[in-house]
Amino acid sequence: MIEIKQNHSLKEQNNFRFDHKAEFFCEVHSVEESHEFIDYCLNKNIPIKLLGDGTNIVLTRDIEGGVLKVSIPGRNINRNEVNLGAGENWNEVVLWSLENQLFGLENLSLIPGSVGAAPVQNIGAYGEEISSKLVSLEALNIKTNELILMTNKECKFSYRESIFKKKDDLMITSIKLKLSKEPKVNTSYKSLKNFLIKDDINPNRATPYQVCRAVTSIRNQILPDFKVEPNVGSFFKNLILDEKTFNKLKKKNVDLPNFKNPKDLTYKVPVAFLIENAGWKGKKQGNVRVSEKHALVLIADKGSNSEQLIKLSSVIAKDIYEKTQVELEVEPKIF
Ligand SMILES: Cc1cc2nc3c(=O)[nH]c(=O)nc-3n(C[C@H](O)[C@H](O)[C@H](O)COP(=O)(O)OP(=O)(O)OC[C@H]3O[C@@H](n4cnc5c(N)ncnc54)[C@H](O)[C@@H]3O)c2cc1C
């Protein structure tokens, strides 16, 4: 039996702690409970918004209709494949996979949020993305209440993108990942490699456990703690540029850091560099500010609201456009 709360405050359900309400809120712990709440909303003819741990959303208003918080548990191992419920915590799953001698997720250590949201933006860090490990997933169509199986290809993954960002009528209920029993690691990402070398670890011989520890330490050093300084991680996506656009930008910024993708000849450019170069790092407007630790992270201090935050992000994007002619894209979901 599901519990539906009316006019429920979402303050505890979003990293920025903005105090907006859900008209109908329900936390589901199984596919059956999900069916039940979806039926309830379909019968009332009201829309549904999906919520994981709320680490990558910006609430700008009260939500009319239903808010379904996905808390479906489940961790199963079948040889080198794992089946995970969408409500599991991502970082706990990474640590659990390592405890079970299943490797491949170590570069994605300490990314906040739930398993179910991980494919939505194809979470990635330190040279790896979840899309390279995902075999398939199960999802409920919240418009028809049908459970479907989707292959990796059908998810249409790309950099911080998937079909789930474009079509928000699919609720992921579980995912299947293929991991490795071989302790092979990817330490090619520059800052990870340098960290290991500084720690007297040969990057070519590092173990997955050492990579997990290194990634965790780097993240703790460079990112503000969202529980102390409310933030959603990167507020803007990094840029993926074709050669012509990249060369134009490089002319204006000779030190522009970049990662060339040999497969499609595109260049990934860290937006933090552009924001910092434009003088925004540490800048404050009212009760919102750009982190002093990381220029891509916007922080909403006590007394702030979503209007102030959206205004700051727009002013930054406009300034970067005027200086570089590139358009920034917001990474979190704006509700
Ligand atoms: C400090 C910090 C660092 C971060 N670092 C990284 C990083 O290195 N790399 C990276 O990729 N991300 C990073 N993020 C972003 C965030 O961790 C991921 O986007 C994460 O997957 C969000 O999970 P969540 O459960 O909190 O999702 P939510 O914030 O609850 O939701 C995010 C989106 O997913 C949808 N959604 C949630 N659950 C489901 C579901 N079961 N089915 C379908 N749609 C769903 C929501 O509707 C919403 O559109 C960081 C965030 C923070 C705060």
The ligand as an SDF file (V2000), in Angstrom:
LIG
                    3D

 53 58  0  0  0  0  0  0  0  0999 V2000
   29.0460   17.4850   -5.5950 C   0  0  0  0  0  0  0  0  0  0  0  0
   28.5050   16.8520   -6.8530 C   0  0  0  0  0  0  0  0  0  0  0  0
   29.3780   16.2740   -7.7630 C   0  0  0  0  0  0  0  0  0  0  0  0
   28.8820   15.6750   -8.9310 C   0  0  0  0  0  0  0  0  0  0  0  0
   29.7780   15.1030   -9.7840 N   0  0  0  0  0  0  0  0  0  0  0  0
   29.3320   14.5140  -10.9150 C   0  0  0  0  0  0  0  0  0  0  0  0
   30.2580   13.8880  -11.8110 C   0  0  0  0  0  0  0  0  0  0  0  0
   31.4590   13.8390  -11.5670 O   0  0  0  0  0  0  0  0  0  0  0  0
   29.7550   13.3400  -12.9440 N   0  0  0  0  0  0  0  0  0  0  0  0
   28.4210   13.3530  -13.2370 C   0  0  0  0  0  0  0  0  0  0  0  0
   28.0430   12.8290  -14.2830 O   0  0  0  0  0  0  0  0  0  0  0  0
   27.5240   13.9220  -12.3940 N   0  0  0  0  0  0  0  0  0  0  0  0
   27.9430   14.4980  -11.2510 C   0  0  0  0  0  0  0  0  0  0  0  0
   27.0460   15.0900  -10.3980 N   0  0  0  0  0  0  0  0  0  0  0  0
   25.6170   15.1150  -10.7500 C   0  0  0  0  0  0  0  0  0  0  0  0
   24.7680   14.0010  -10.0680 C   0  0  0  0  0  0  0  0  0  0  0  0
   25.5290   13.3400   -9.1280 O   0  0  0  0  0  0  0  0  0  0  0  0
   24.2460   12.9940  -11.0820 C   0  0  0  0  0  0  0  0  0  0  0  0
   23.5090   13.6360  -12.0760 O   0  0  0  0  0  0  0  0  0  0  0  0
   23.3540   11.9330  -10.4280 C   0  0  0  0  0  0  0  0  0  0  0  0
   23.1580   10.8830  -11.3380 O   0  0  0  0  0  0  0  0  0  0  0  0
   22.0050   12.4880   -9.9720 C   0  0  0  0  0  0  0  0  0  0  0  0
   21.3540   11.4930   -9.2160 O   0  0  0  0  0  0  0  0  0  0  0  0
   20.0560   11.8070   -8.3520 P   0  0  0  0  0  0  0  0  0  0  0  0
   19.5010   10.5150   -7.8760 O   0  0  0  0  0  0  0  0  0  0  0  0
   20.3630   12.7890   -7.3040 O   0  0  0  0  0  0  0  0  0  0  0  0
   19.0940   12.4320   -9.4530 O   0  0  0  0  0  0  0  0  0  0  0  0
   18.0240   13.6100   -9.2720 P   0  0  0  0  0  0  0  0  0  0  0  0
   18.7460   14.8830   -9.0020 O   0  0  0  0  0  0  0  0  0  0  0  0
   16.9770   13.2140   -8.3130 O   0  0  0  0  0  0  0  0  0  0  0  0
   17.3990   13.6570  -10.7360 O   0  0  0  0  0  0  0  0  0  0  0  0
   18.1690   14.0570  -11.8370 C   0  0  0  0  0  0  0  0  0  0  0  0
   17.3460   13.8210  -13.1160 C   0  0  0  0  0  0  0  0  0  0  0  0
   17.1350   12.4230  -13.2940 O   0  0  0  0  0  0  0  0  0  0  0  0
   15.7250   12.1210  -13.3330 C   0  0  0  0  0  0  0  0  0  0  0  0
   15.5700   10.8450  -12.6340 N   0  0  0  0  0  0  0  0  0  0  0  0
   15.9000   10.5520  -11.3550 C   0  0  0  0  0  0  0  0  0  0  0  0
   15.6730    9.2530  -11.1000 N   0  0  0  0  0  0  0  0  0  0  0  0
   15.1750    8.7130  -12.2440 C   0  0  0  0  0  0  0  0  0  0  0  0
   14.7460    7.4030  -12.6240 C   0  0  0  0  0  0  0  0  0  0  0  0
   14.7780    6.3750  -11.7720 N   0  0  0  0  0  0  0  0  0  0  0  0
   14.3000    7.2150  -13.8910 N   0  0  0  0  0  0  0  0  0  0  0  0
   14.2780    8.2330  -14.7880 C   0  0  0  0  0  0  0  0  0  0  0  0
   14.6500    9.4950  -14.4790 N   0  0  0  0  0  0  0  0  0  0  0  0
   15.1050    9.7230  -13.2240 C   0  0  0  0  0  0  0  0  0  0  0  0
   15.0400   13.2880  -12.6440 C   0  0  0  0  0  0  0  0  0  0  0  0
   13.7190   13.4470  -13.1160 O   0  0  0  0  0  0  0  0  0  0  0  0
   15.9430   14.4390  -13.0660 C   0  0  0  0  0  0  0  0  0  0  0  0
   15.6170   14.8550  -14.3680 O   0  0  0  0  0  0  0  0  0  0  0  0
   27.4970   15.6760   -9.2030 C   0  0  0  0  0  0  0  0  0  0  0  0
   26.6130   16.2430   -8.2690 C   0  0  0  0  0  0  0  0  0  0  0  0
   27.1040   16.8210   -7.1080 C   0  0  0  0  0  0  0  0  0  0  0  0
   26.1550   17.3920   -6.1060 C   0  0  0  0  0  0  0  0  0  0  0  0
  1  2  1  0
  2  3  1  0
  2 52  2  0
  3  4  2  0
  4  5  1  0
  4 50  1  0
  5  6  2  0
  6  7  1  0
  6 13  1  0
  7  8  2  0
  7  9  1  0
  9 10  1  0
 10 11  2  0
 10 12  1  0
 12 13  2  0
 13 14  1  0
 14 15  1  0
 14 50  1  0
 15 16  1  0
 16 17  1  0
 16 18  1  0
 18 19  1  0
 18 20  1  0
 20 21  1  0
 20 22  1  0
 22 23  1  0
 23 24  1  0
 24 25  2  0
 24 26  1  0
 24 27  1  0
 27 28  1  0
 28 29  2  0
 28 30  1  0
 28 31  1  0
 31 32  1  0
 32 33  1  0
 33 34  1  0
 33 48  1  0
 34 35  1  0
 35 36  1  0
 35 46  1  0
 36 37  1  0
 36 45  1  0
 37 38  2  0
 38 39  1  0
 39 40  1  0
 39 45  2  0
 40 41  1  0
 40 42  2  0
 42 43  1  0
 43 44  2  0
 44 45  1  0
 46 47  1  0
 46 48  1  0
 48 49  1  0
 50 51  2  0
 51 52  1  0
 52 53  1  0
M  END
$$$$
